[in-house]
Amino acid sequence: MFAKATSSFVKQIESSGDLIPVHSLNDSDKLQLLNLVTKRRKGWFWQKPKYYPSTFTLQDILMGDSSIKPAVTESDFLKYEGKFGDNVEAGTEAEIANLSFSLEGQDSVALESSFGNLKKQEIDLSQLLKIAEKRPLNLDHPFVQQTREKREVLCVVNEKIITSQKCSISEHLQIEEKCGGALGLKTKILKVSANDDGTISKDTEVVLEIPPRTVIAYGVTELFINQHGQFELCLLSEKSGGFDKVLLGKNKKEFSVCTSLTCVDGEHKHQQCMMNVPSETSLSVLKPAIEEAQQQLQPFCELSEDKCQQLFKYYCEFLYHEDVITLLENVLDKLSSEEHPNLIGLQELEATEAQNVKDMLHILGYTCPNEGGSSENKDIARSELFTAAFYLFSALDALSEESLAVLGICCEIQILPTLLYLINNIPDDGMLPADNPDLLLLKEEDHFYVTQRLFALSNICLEKKESFIHVVTGNQPGMLPVCLCIVLQGFAILSGIRRDA
């Protein structure tokens, strides 16, 4: 819940800025000014970089013993508050992703979202620049060595946004919301309340209390480190941090995915792997990405049918828990790299959700340490399975919360075979006969509607034109069509639609 609330906050106030949402309450204490954060570059081409706070400070890795104390300023940032509808009983119209739809229902939860008066703390970068000119880093420090070995980027926290009063975060289930017809849409609504008097209204089963001075977002400055330990502060967006090539030595195998759509000049260049899906084009353009997805997900085909069905059940369950998807993506990222995962986030989940996560990891071959198992993973086949699961969760994490909920409906009404056929069999003109036997379910208004809505949320346009169904990418679709394709390929294998993929 905390990660969902902070991510929503950052999206609302600075969707394209430099602020990074804090994903765990446990990280708040690690995000003091001048603390070090490592940045892991994206693995799959649709991913954003990952940031991992540490307990080390810049002082810890500098040569010399004298302390550094650049000036710190604290100022009022903003008051974050929003109020939404209460007890919606009448129908209302809305438009999302260029698709109009109607919502009808009752018993909706009243919302008040507020972190209250927020404060901003930041350090004087000009003073930090003077320090960088005089004192090199200790390249033999274990934290620096491990960061270099992993080819991550060292960053220093230069600003943070903190609460000034006690807050509570609670989660509510919105009931009986209908979309387009008789299909119900289960959604979780987050309620964030700032409490001046320190009281917490416990009107739901799950309430997370946030103390004053909690960090909810932060900013970093990347460091570029040369072979002698001198470092530069990367103050401009076009300047990237990292280690000098001399320090990195021989090339290490990079974890990346390239297809003919993602390669540059025929070379697999990690930094330049970018998906550029053209606008208003047949989905046939995605065939290379689909073939790549089928290859990456092949380890699922080696599992028994029973294990696949269990995994599919958990994937469907997690569609309504965006925070669980993010947590599992991070855990599987570590496991696929044969590293020890951070499981602290399990403590912030409901007991049932936490157990489901443990059960799913157990099916994949990892037993959580508190269950008496070992966290070591040296089985090559198991590592490939972790990578396949990470690949699928990363694609899910790229989809919006509403996309996940609508995908959940698709699983419940069992139209995955139809969705898979649409994705995999579109000709170059984007037209399919409406009487195609594989598309019969789309003759039902509710089924066509929910499919159209799912596609629209992934920047894909689905229309009925006389006796044909027309499917093309939207305007500047980005990477969402690819992510949806990957998810559908994975769900098809796990559910048994195509075990021969």
Buried (B, 14 or more C-beta within 10 A) or exposed (E): BBBBBBBBBBEEBEEEEEBBBBBBBBBBEBBBBBBBBBBBBBBBBBBEEBBBBBEBBBBBBBEEEEEBEBEEEEEEBEEBBEEEEEEBEEEEEEEEBEBEBEBBBEEBBBBBBBBBBBBBBBBEBEEBEEBBEEBBBBBEBEBBEEBBEEBBBBBBBBBBBBBBBBBBBBBBEBEEBBBBBEBEBBBBBBBBBBBEEEEBEEEBEBBBBBEBEBBBBBBBBBBBBBEEBBBBBBEEEEEEBBBEEEBBEEEEEEBBBBBEBBBEEEEBBBEBBEBEBEEEBBBBBBBBBBEBBBEBBEBBBEBEEEBBEBBBBBBBBBBBBBBBBBBBBBBBBBBBBBEEBBBEBBEBBBEEBBEBBBBBBBBBBBEBEEEEEEBEBEEEEBBBBBBBBBBBBBBBBBBBBBBBBBBBBBBBBEBBBBBBBBBBBBEEEBBBEBEBEEBEBBEEEBBBBBBBBBBBBBBBBBEEEEEBBBBBBBEEBBBBBBBBBBBBBBBBBBBEBBBEB
